[in-house]
Each structure stands twice: as structure tokens, then as C-alpha cells.
Amino acid sequence: MANPSLQIGNGKFAIKENDLLGYSSSGTRFFPIPITMTRATLGTRVNPSGLIENVELSGTVTNLARVDYTDGTGSLLVEPQRTNLITYSEDFSNASWLKVNSTVNPNTSVSPDGTLNSDEFIPDNTTASIFIYNQITFSASDYTLSFFIKYNGRQYVQLLFGSNVSFDFSNFDLINHTVTSGNGNIEDYGNDWYKISLTSNVSAGSSEVYLWSIDSATSLRASSSTGNGTDGYYVYGGQLEQGSYPTSYIKTQGSTVTRNADQYEKTGISNLIGQTEGTVFVDVDFDTLSGLNMFLSIRPDASNKIEIYRDGNIIYGEIASSSSFTFSKTGVTVGRYKIAVAYSSGSSAMYINGNLISSNSTPFTFTSTLNDLNVGSRGGTSFIEQSRYNDIKLYKTRLSNSELATLTTI
């Protein structure tokens, strides 16, 4: 198989921290990929030790990329813009968090970022409605509520949106690490910490989001429970964001905070892009079928381009030139996909995960020079949903079908 003319990453299971990360003048780690990253705001990642850490903007390196190890292996994290609407994401003792029949003790346990800054949420010695909550003004939209939580004597907990907007809820078992009611999600963050989340489509208005103590897996929404004044939960990283799934943690300390979208581009690389034939490859994980996700766009303009993207549950490969055509794979679910589009006048094909999806024998010629590569955008417009990139390759030759099958096999 020919060597790629451009490669970003080297495959999910081969990534090594020391191979991928360099250092700025201030000692901040970054990912020295041969592509320009744009975010211009702080972001977080899970580092190789399993701890949440900031990816700073400092020293001589700005707009730092994020190599994320949430699943234990490094991949390039690309996310849309999101805002954490919770103004004190770590200080649950702050007055913005209302406590009912409960007490919050600050800084009692080591959090998922490895420091002593998580709080205890302890139900009082009573039988009553027991919760902490935050008041929020909503627009009519999908919102996702999430917390990092750790068992501290109470097995069950509930996430709840207030009755003024939806009254959606979900129950979680912190010993068996399962969702026991509702459409929530629970994710292991190591050291007995779990990220629990719930998405709800809400109406416009002022209402509340709750972390509610419950007694059983099947407790109804807003149920009463019995506390003893000792047992409870460790909590960290409260986040409410407008969107249909949770993204990486956004820390707040007194105001809402926005993390801009991650976008990557490499311009002026016509010498690295096959102008008459070539192959474009991406190895990507995605956790949502929401919206349109532009994995790769190679183009100078809308009339001359090669693109790989997901729209809903369909993955597309598209070529626009003197003649234009599209490949598609329907029925896509969340997960990992290795996708290659090989092109040559009269002989083009798309392979996904080792299988030929479609071929096309249409003759074509690009009428303008292909010179730019974008990840997450198309012609200056962002189309980003949460994805983790393991590898991106450009070849200046049309790989054979057997090579494409090998390249895309997981």
C-alpha cells in the first residue's frame, strides 16, 4: 500500500502519548498534528491517567487540540460549541444550589480531576423529599443535565427536570452502575466515579434541574426518601447544556462558560491532494446521530470537492466535479467507522469497515485545484457533532479495492 501524503493520528490502538504530545514553552501538553486547530477557548480532556484536565491556551501554542482517553485509548476529540448553564459546577455549597432536607460538605473527596475538590451531598435524618437543585431559564430546546457522582452510602439517585419544563427523570444505581428507570446514561470515569446524564426536550420558561436522593431503583419522580444524616453521595462537575447529548466537562466558577467548537483545517496543500486520483480515509468514533457531522471536506469550492460526512443515520461520500455523485451507507448506528473514498475518473468507490459500500464508473475532471482540508466544517460553515478521530489519511493514488478493504477493516 502506498504511503499517505498526509496523516493525522496513527490509529486508535496505536496512539501513544509521548508520540503525539509535544510541549509549549510553559510546559502545557499539546497534540502537534500537521493541521491548524481553532477553538480559542479552554477545553477539557481525560488524560492517560484517567483524570480530567484542562487543555490550556498558553505559551507559544494556542488553540490546543485535545487527545482524549475517556475510553482508555487516545483519540482526537472534536465537539460542537456548548455552554455550561450551571454557574458553580464544582461548589455545591454555593447559594446558587438550593438544598432541601440535605447538607453539602465541600471538598471532602478526590474528584475525577485528581484533586480534593468534590463535595458530599448528605440527606438529613428524615423521611421527606431530599434534593439539591438549580434554577434555570430555558429556551424551547433539548437540554442535557449531567453530574459526576460516587457512591457514599446511598445506592440510588435521580436526575430530574422541573415540572415547568418537562418533569423528565431517570434513576441510577451507583453500586451496580446501571440506569434503572428513564432514558438516562451512566459512564465509568474510574476510581468509582460515574458520569450520569439525562436529556430532555423542554419548553421555554424558568424551572429547575435536580439531583434527587431516592430509596429504590424504581422510585417515582420526585419521591420521598429516608436519610440518616450520614450516608449520601460525592458529587462533582454539574453541567447543563443545550443539546441532545452530554459533551466534555466545562468548569464554571460564578458564571456560565462557553467552550467553542473544535475545528481543524489545512490550507494550501494541493501538492498533498491527488488532483486526478486519490484516496481519502478517516477512522472516527461518534456517540450521537444528531445533526450533520462533517468528518472531512477537501475543496476549493462547492463545485469541486471530496467529502465524507454523516447526516442522521446515513454516512455519505460525495464527489463534486465536472460530474458529481454520492455514495451512502444507510442504517448507521453510533460507534466506530473506518471510511475510505477512493476516486479516479471512471473508477471510484467507498469502503466502510472492510466492506465495499458502492462503486461508481462516472468519468469526471476537477475544474479547480483541490487545495484545502477541513475537519468539522464545509466552506467556512461548521457542521460538528461530538466525534473522536483516530486517524485521517490522504493518498495521492486511488488505492486498489483489496487495499481499501484492508485499510478500513477494524
TORKOL-730860 format. One record per residue (C-alpha): x, y, z; residue number from 1. Coordinates in steps of 0.1 Angstrom, whole numbers, padded with zeros to 4 digits. Layout:
// residues N
+-------+-------+-------+-----+
|    px |    py |    pz | num |
+-------+-------+-------+-----+
|     X |     Y |     Z | NUM |
...
+-------+-------+-------+-----+
// end
This chain:
// residues 410
+-------+-------+-------+-----+
|    px |    py |    pz | num |
+-------+-------+-------+-----+
|  0000 |  0000 |  0000 |   1 |
|  0013 |  0035 | -0009 |   2 |
|  0024 |  0058 |  0019 |   3 |
| -0001 |  0086 |  0027 |   4 |
|  0007 |  0121 |  0016 |   5 |
| -0008 |  0134 |  0048 |   6 |
| -0016 |  0116 |  0081 |   7 |
| -0032 |  0129 |  0113 |   8 |
| -0030 |  0104 |  0141 |   9 |
| -0019 |  0068 |  0137 |  10 |
| -0049 |  0046 |  0146 |  11 |
| -0068 |  0043 |  0178 |  12 |
| -0050 |  0013 |  0193 |  13 |
| -0015 |  0025 |  0183 |  14 |
| -0016 |  0060 |  0198 |  15 |
|  0010 |  0067 |  0224 |  16 |
|  0010 |  0098 |  0245 |  17 |
|  0047 |  0105 |  0240 |  18 |
|  0044 |  0101 |  0203 |  19 |
|  0015 |  0125 |  0199 |  20 |
|  0020 |  0152 |  0225 |  21 |
|  0046 |  0180 |  0225 |  22 |
|  0050 |  0208 |  0249 |  23 |
|  0045 |  0246 |  0247 |  24 |
|  0071 |  0270 |  0263 |  25 |
|  0051 |  0270 |  0295 |  26 |
|  0051 |  0232 |  0298 |  27 |
|  0015 |  0227 |  0286 |  28 |
|  0010 |  0195 |  0266 |  29 |
| -0005 |  0196 |  0231 |  30 |
| -0010 |  0175 |  0201 |  31 |
|  0014 |  0185 |  0173 |  32 |
| -0007 |  0174 |  0144 |  33 |
|  0001 |  0188 |  0109 |  34 |
| -0031 |  0208 |  0108 |  35 |
| -0043 |  0241 |  0122 |  36 |
| -0067 |  0239 |  0152 |  37 |
| -0093 |  0266 |  0160 |  38 |
| -0112 |  0267 |  0193 |  39 |
| -0099 |  0298 |  0211 |  40 |
| -0114 |  0288 |  0244 |  41 |
| -0103 |  0264 |  0271 |  42 |
| -0114 |  0228 |  0269 |  43 |
| -0110 |  0197 |  0289 |  44 |
| -0100 |  0161 |  0282 |  45 |
| -0094 |  0129 |  0301 |  46 |
| -0056 |  0123 |  0302 |  47 |
| -0038 |  0089 |  0300 |  48 |
| -0040 |  0087 |  0338 |  49 |
| -0078 |  0088 |  0336 |  50 |
| -0081 |  0123 |  0351 |  51 |
| -0100 |  0153 |  0337 |  52 |
| -0076 |  0181 |  0329 |  53 |
| -0077 |  0215 |  0312 |  54 |
| -0062 |  0219 |  0277 |  55 |
| -0049 |  0254 |  0282 |  56 |
| -0043 |  0282 |  0258 |  57 |
| -0009 |  0294 |  0269 |  58 |
|  0028 |  0299 |  0260 |  59 |
|  0037 |  0300 |  0223 |  60 |
|  0010 |  0274 |  0215 |  61 |
| -0027 |  0284 |  0212 |  62 |
| -0058 |  0267 |  0202 |  63 |
| -0046 |  0234 |  0216 |  64 |
| -0061 |  0201 |  0203 |  65 |
| -0074 |  0175 |  0227 |  66 |
| -0062 |  0139 |  0227 |  67 |
| -0088 |  0123 |  0249 |  68 |
| -0086 |  0090 |  0268 |  69 |
| -0121 |  0086 |  0281 |  70 |
| -0122 |  0050 |  0267 |  71 |
| -0086 |  0043 |  0277 |  72 |
| -0071 |  0049 |  0242 |  73 |
| -0061 |  0082 |  0228 |  74 |
| -0082 |  0099 |  0201 |  75 |
| -0086 |  0134 |  0188 |  76 |
| -0118 |  0149 |  0205 |  77 |
| -0139 |  0172 |  0183 |  78 |
| -0170 |  0188 |  0197 |  79 |
| -0196 |  0215 |  0189 |  80 |
| -0199 |  0247 |  0208 |  81 |
| -0216 |  0242 |  0242 |  82 |
| -0223 |  0264 |  0273 |  83 |
| -0225 |  0251 |  0308 |  84 |
| -0255 |  0270 |  0323 |  85 |
| -0247 |  0259 |  0358 |  86 |
| -0227 |  0288 |  0373 |  87 |
| -0210 |  0268 |  0401 |  88 |
| -0202 |  0234 |  0386 |  89 |
| -0180 |  0223 |  0415 |  90 |
| -0191 |  0243 |  0445 |  91 |
| -0224 |  0227 |  0456 |  92 |
| -0222 |  0246 |  0489 |  93 |
| -0227 |  0278 |  0470 |  94 |
| -0261 |  0296 |  0475 |  95 |
| -0270 |  0290 |  0438 |  96 |
| -0275 |  0254 |  0447 |  97 |
| -0306 |  0252 |  0468 |  98 |
| -0306 |  0223 |  0494 |  99 |
| -0338 |  0207 |  0507 | 100 |
| -0336 |  0183 |  0537 | 101 |
| -0299 |  0179 |  0529 | 102 |
| -0264 |  0192 |  0536 | 103 |
| -0235 |  0198 |  0513 | 104 |
| -0200 |  0194 |  0528 | 105 |
| -0174 |  0210 |  0504 | 106 |
| -0140 |  0195 |  0493 | 107 |
| -0143 |  0161 |  0511 | 108 |
| -0131 |  0137 |  0484 | 109 |
| -0107 |  0135 |  0454 | 110 |
| -0127 |  0143 |  0423 | 111 |
| -0122 |  0130 |  0387 | 112 |
| -0096 |  0157 |  0382 | 113 |
| -0074 |  0142 |  0409 | 114 |
| -0077 |  0170 |  0435 | 115 |
| -0096 |  0173 |  0468 | 116 |
| -0125 |  0193 |  0454 | 117 |
| -0156 |  0171 |  0452 | 118 |
| -0184 |  0177 |  0477 | 119 |
| -0206 |  0155 |  0498 | 120 |
| -0244 |  0156 |  0493 | 121 |
| -0258 |  0142 |  0526 | 122 |
| -0296 |  0136 |  0531 | 123 |
| -0308 |  0147 |  0565 | 124 |
| -0320 |  0122 |  0592 | 125 |
| -0356 |  0124 |  0580 | 126 |
| -0382 |  0109 |  0556 | 127 |
| -0390 |  0136 |  0531 | 128 |
| -0382 |  0150 |  0496 | 129 |
| -0344 |  0152 |  0496 | 130 |
| -0326 |  0171 |  0469 | 131 |
| -0304 |  0198 |  0457 | 132 |
| -0313 |  0220 |  0427 | 133 |
| -0305 |  0249 |  0405 | 134 |
| -0329 |  0275 |  0389 | 135 |
| -0325 |  0279 |  0352 | 136 |
| -0342 |  0299 |  0324 | 137 |
| -0348 |  0276 |  0294 | 138 |
| -0355 |  0281 |  0257 | 139 |
| -0376 |  0256 |  0239 | 140 |
| -0350 |  0230 |  0230 | 141 |
| -0332 |  0198 |  0240 | 142 |
| -0311 |  0201 |  0272 | 143 |
| -0287 |  0176 |  0288 | 144 |
| -0281 |  0175 |  0325 | 145 |
| -0251 |  0157 |  0339 | 146 |
| -0231 |  0151 |  0371 | 147 |
| -0201 |  0131 |  0382 | 148 |
| -0212 |  0111 |  0412 | 149 |
| -0197 |  0085 |  0435 | 150 |
| -0213 |  0061 |  0460 | 151 |
| -0210 |  0073 |  0496 | 152 |
| -0236 |  0051 |  0513 | 153 |
| -0266 |  0058 |  0492 | 154 |
| -0272 |  0034 |  0463 | 155 |
| -0298 |  0052 |  0442 | 156 |
| -0300 |  0087 |  0428 | 157 |
| -0323 |  0105 |  0404 | 158 |
| -0318 |  0133 |  0378 | 159 |
| -0349 |  0154 |  0373 | 160 |
| -0361 |  0183 |  0351 | 161 |
| -0386 |  0206 |  0368 | 162 |
| -0423 |  0204 |  0361 | 163 |
| -0424 |  0238 |  0344 | 164 |
| -0404 |  0224 |  0315 | 165 |
| -0408 |  0187 |  0313 | 166 |
| -0406 |  0167 |  0346 | 167 |
| -0385 |  0141 |  0328 | 168 |
| -0364 |  0119 |  0352 | 169 |
| -0341 |  0090 |  0353 | 170 |
| -0329 |  0067 |  0382 | 171 |
| -0294 |  0054 |  0386 | 172 |
| -0279 |  0025 |  0407 | 173 |
| -0245 |  0035 |  0420 | 174 |
| -0235 |  0001 |  0432 | 175 |
| -0244 | -0019 |  0400 | 176 |
| -0237 |  0012 |  0378 | 177 |
| -0269 |  0009 |  0358 | 178 |
| -0298 |  0031 |  0347 | 179 |
| -0328 |  0016 |  0364 | 180 |
| -0355 |  0040 |  0351 | 181 |
| -0359 |  0065 |  0324 | 182 |
| -0336 |  0073 |  0294 | 183 |
| -0305 |  0084 |  0312 | 184 |
| -0269 |  0073 |  0307 | 185 |
| -0242 |  0063 |  0331 | 186 |
| -0205 |  0062 |  0321 | 187 |
| -0175 |  0049 |  0341 | 188 |
| -0148 |  0075 |  0348 | 189 |
| -0126 |  0054 |  0370 | 190 |
| -0119 |  0054 |  0407 | 191 |
| -0156 |  0046 |  0414 | 192 |
| -0167 |  0079 |  0397 | 193 |
| -0195 |  0078 |  0372 | 194 |
| -0210 |  0104 |  0349 | 195 |
| -0247 |  0103 |  0349 | 196 |
| -0268 |  0123 |  0324 | 197 |
| -0303 |  0128 |  0311 | 198 |
| -0316 |  0147 |  0280 | 199 |
| -0350 |  0163 |  0279 | 200 |
| -0369 |  0183 |  0253 | 201 |
| -0382 |  0212 |  0273 | 202 |
| -0405 |  0242 |  0269 | 203 |
| -0394 |  0278 |  0273 | 204 |
| -0396 |  0291 |  0308 | 205 |
| -0380 |  0293 |  0342 | 206 |
| -0377 |  0260 |  0361 | 207 |
| -0353 |  0237 |  0380 | 208 |
| -0329 |  0209 |  0375 | 209 |
| -0325 |  0185 |  0404 | 210 |
| -0301 |  0159 |  0419 | 211 |
| -0326 |  0139 |  0440 | 212 |
| -0320 |  0113 |  0466 | 213 |
| -0342 |  0082 |  0463 | 214 |
| -0346 |  0049 |  0481 | 215 |
| -0350 |  0023 |  0453 | 216 |
| -0343 |  0016 |  0417 | 217 |
| -0380 |  0021 |  0408 | 218 |
| -0387 |  0052 |  0428 | 219 |
| -0411 |  0076 |  0411 | 220 |
| -0401 |  0111 |  0401 | 221 |
| -0397 |  0135 |  0430 | 222 |
| -0402 |  0107 |  0455 | 223 |
| -0397 |  0110 |  0493 | 224 |
| -0368 |  0091 |  0508 | 225 |
| -0353 |  0083 |  0542 | 226 |
| -0319 |  0096 |  0551 | 227 |
| -0298 |  0091 |  0582 | 228 |
| -0277 |  0122 |  0582 | 229 |
| -0245 |  0102 |  0574 | 230 |
| -0248 |  0083 |  0541 | 231 |
| -0250 |  0101 |  0508 | 232 |
| -0231 |  0108 |  0476 | 233 |
| -0199 |  0125 |  0464 | 234 |
| -0207 |  0150 |  0436 | 235 |
| -0186 |  0170 |  0411 | 236 |
| -0190 |  0187 |  0378 | 237 |
| -0226 |  0197 |  0375 | 238 |
| -0234 |  0206 |  0339 | 239 |
| -0265 |  0217 |  0320 | 240 |
| -0260 |  0223 |  0283 | 241 |
| -0284 |  0230 |  0254 | 242 |
| -0281 |  0199 |  0232 | 243 |
| -0293 |  0163 |  0228 | 244 |
| -0262 |  0146 |  0244 | 245 |
| -0236 |  0154 |  0270 | 246 |
| -0202 |  0168 |  0260 | 247 |
| -0169 |  0171 |  0278 | 248 |
| -0168 |  0188 |  0312 | 249 |
| -0170 |  0227 |  0312 | 250 |
| -0159 |  0241 |  0345 | 251 |
| -0177 |  0272 |  0359 | 252 |
| -0168 |  0294 |  0389 | 253 |
| -0196 |  0320 |  0392 | 254 |
| -0209 |  0325 |  0356 | 255 |
| -0218 |  0304 |  0326 | 256 |
| -0189 |  0293 |  0305 | 257 |
| -0188 |  0286 |  0267 | 258 |
| -0164 |  0262 |  0250 | 259 |
| -0162 |  0270 |  0213 | 260 |
| -0163 |  0243 |  0187 | 261 |
| -0132 |  0225 |  0177 | 262 |
| -0123 |  0230 |  0141 | 263 |
| -0093 |  0219 |  0121 | 264 |
| -0080 |  0229 |  0087 | 265 |
| -0050 |  0226 |  0065 | 266 |
| -0049 |  0251 |  0036 | 267 |
| -0027 |  0254 |  0005 | 268 |
| -0019 |  0217 |  0003 | 269 |
| -0027 |  0210 | -0033 | 270 |
|  0006 |  0191 | -0035 | 271 |
| -0007 |  0166 | -0009 | 272 |
| -0041 |  0160 | -0026 | 273 |
| -0045 |  0138 | -0056 | 274 |
| -0059 |  0161 | -0083 | 275 |
| -0068 |  0134 | -0108 | 276 |
| -0070 |  0104 | -0085 | 277 |
| -0066 |  0097 | -0048 | 278 |
| -0080 |  0082 | -0016 | 279 |
| -0094 |  0099 |  0015 | 280 |
| -0096 |  0080 |  0047 | 281 |
| -0110 |  0087 |  0082 | 282 |
| -0112 |  0065 |  0113 | 283 |
| -0138 |  0080 |  0136 | 284 |
| -0160 |  0072 |  0166 | 285 |
| -0192 |  0091 |  0172 | 286 |
| -0217 |  0088 |  0200 | 287 |
| -0247 |  0106 |  0185 | 288 |
| -0268 |  0105 |  0153 | 289 |
| -0278 |  0141 |  0160 | 290 |
| -0274 |  0167 |  0132 | 291 |
| -0249 |  0167 |  0103 | 292 |
| -0213 |  0158 |  0111 | 293 |
| -0187 |  0168 |  0085 | 294 |
| -0158 |  0144 |  0090 | 295 |
| -0137 |  0156 |  0061 | 296 |
| -0141 |  0182 |  0034 | 297 |
| -0115 |  0187 |  0007 | 298 |
| -0123 |  0215 | -0017 | 299 |
| -0117 |  0249 | -0031 | 300 |
| -0154 |  0255 | -0037 | 301 |
| -0188 |  0237 | -0037 | 302 |
| -0184 |  0226 | -0074 | 303 |
| -0151 |  0209 | -0067 | 304 |
| -0149 |  0188 | -0035 | 305 |
| -0145 |  0154 | -0019 | 306 |
| -0164 |  0150 |  0014 | 307 |
| -0171 |  0123 |  0039 | 308 |
| -0199 |  0131 |  0064 | 309 |
| -0228 |  0117 |  0085 | 310 |
| -0263 |  0131 |  0083 | 311 |
| -0287 |  0114 |  0107 | 312 |
| -0281 |  0077 |  0104 | 313 |
| -0265 |  0078 |  0069 | 314 |
| -0228 |  0081 |  0061 | 315 |
| -0221 |  0098 |  0028 | 316 |
| -0191 |  0100 |  0005 | 317 |
| -0195 |  0128 | -0021 | 318 |
| -0175 |  0139 | -0051 | 319 |
| -0184 |  0172 | -0069 | 320 |
| -0166 |  0179 | -0102 | 321 |
| -0174 |  0181 | -0139 | 322 |
| -0197 |  0152 | -0129 | 323 |
| -0210 |  0147 | -0094 | 324 |
| -0221 |  0116 | -0075 | 325 |
| -0226 |  0104 | -0040 | 326 |
| -0221 |  0071 | -0021 | 327 |
| -0241 |  0063 |  0010 | 328 |
| -0245 |  0038 |  0038 | 329 |
| -0279 |  0038 |  0055 | 330 |
| -0289 |  0024 |  0089 | 331 |
| -0258 |  0037 |  0107 | 332 |
| -0257 |  0034 |  0145 | 333 |
| -0233 |  0050 |  0169 | 334 |
| -0198 |  0035 |  0171 | 335 |
| -0165 |  0034 |  0153 | 336 |
| -0162 |  0036 |  0115 | 337 |
| -0132 |  0034 |  0092 | 338 |
| -0143 |  0051 |  0060 | 339 |
| -0124 |  0054 |  0027 | 340 |
| -0134 |  0071 | -0005 | 341 |
| -0112 |  0063 | -0035 | 342 |
| -0115 |  0084 | -0066 | 343 |
| -0103 |  0082 | -0102 | 344 |
| -0122 |  0092 | -0134 | 345 |
| -0143 |  0062 | -0143 | 346 |
| -0134 |  0042 | -0112 | 347 |
| -0144 |  0054 | -0077 | 348 |
| -0156 |  0036 | -0046 | 349 |
| -0164 |  0039 | -0009 | 350 |
| -0155 |  0012 |  0017 | 351 |
| -0166 |  0012 |  0053 | 352 |
| -0153 | -0013 |  0079 | 353 |
| -0138 | -0036 |  0053 | 354 |
| -0168 | -0037 |  0031 | 355 |
| -0175 | -0022 | -0004 | 356 |
| -0205 |  0001 |  0001 | 357 |
| -0207 |  0013 | -0035 | 358 |
| -0187 |  0019 | -0066 | 359 |
| -0192 |  0044 | -0095 | 360 |
| -0178 |  0044 | -0131 | 361 |
| -0187 |  0080 | -0139 | 362 |
| -0158 |  0099 | -0158 | 363 |
| -0150 |  0133 | -0142 | 364 |
| -0125 |  0161 | -0140 | 365 |
| -0120 |  0186 | -0112 | 366 |
| -0123 |  0220 | -0128 | 367 |
| -0105 |  0238 | -0099 | 368 |
| -0075 |  0228 | -0079 | 369 |
| -0082 |  0209 | -0047 | 370 |
| -0062 |  0228 | -0021 | 371 |
| -0078 |  0227 |  0014 | 372 |
| -0087 |  0201 |  0041 | 373 |
| -0113 |  0208 |  0067 | 374 |
| -0124 |  0187 |  0097 | 375 |
| -0158 |  0197 |  0111 | 376 |
| -0166 |  0224 |  0086 | 377 |
| -0175 |  0229 |  0049 | 378 |
| -0168 |  0261 |  0031 | 379 |
| -0164 |  0281 |  0063 | 380 |
| -0197 |  0267 |  0079 | 381 |
| -0193 |  0245 |  0109 | 382 |
| -0210 |  0211 |  0109 | 383 |
| -0198 |  0195 |  0141 | 384 |
| -0212 |  0168 |  0164 | 385 |
| -0192 |  0150 |  0191 | 386 |
| -0166 |  0127 |  0174 | 387 |
| -0133 |  0111 |  0183 | 388 |
| -0108 |  0108 |  0154 | 389 |
| -0083 |  0080 |  0155 | 390 |
| -0067 |  0085 |  0121 | 391 |
| -0070 |  0107 |  0089 | 392 |
| -0051 |  0098 |  0058 | 393 |
| -0048 |  0113 |  0023 | 394 |
| -0033 |  0093 | -0006 | 395 |
| -0024 |  0108 | -0040 | 396 |
| -0033 |  0075 | -0057 | 397 |
| -0065 |  0055 | -0060 | 398 |
| -0059 |  0025 | -0038 | 399 |
| -0070 | -0009 | -0051 | 400 |
| -0102 | -0024 | -0038 | 401 |
| -0082 | -0050 | -0018 | 402 |
| -0061 | -0022 | -0003 | 403 |
| -0093 | -0003 |  0006 | 404 |
| -0107 | -0034 |  0023 | 405 |
| -0075 | -0039 |  0043 | 406 |
| -0073 | -0002 |  0052 | 407 |
| -0109 |  0000 |  0065 | 408 |
| -0111 | -0033 |  0084 | 409 |
| -0115 | -0028 |  0121 | 410 |
+-------+-------+-------+-----+
// end
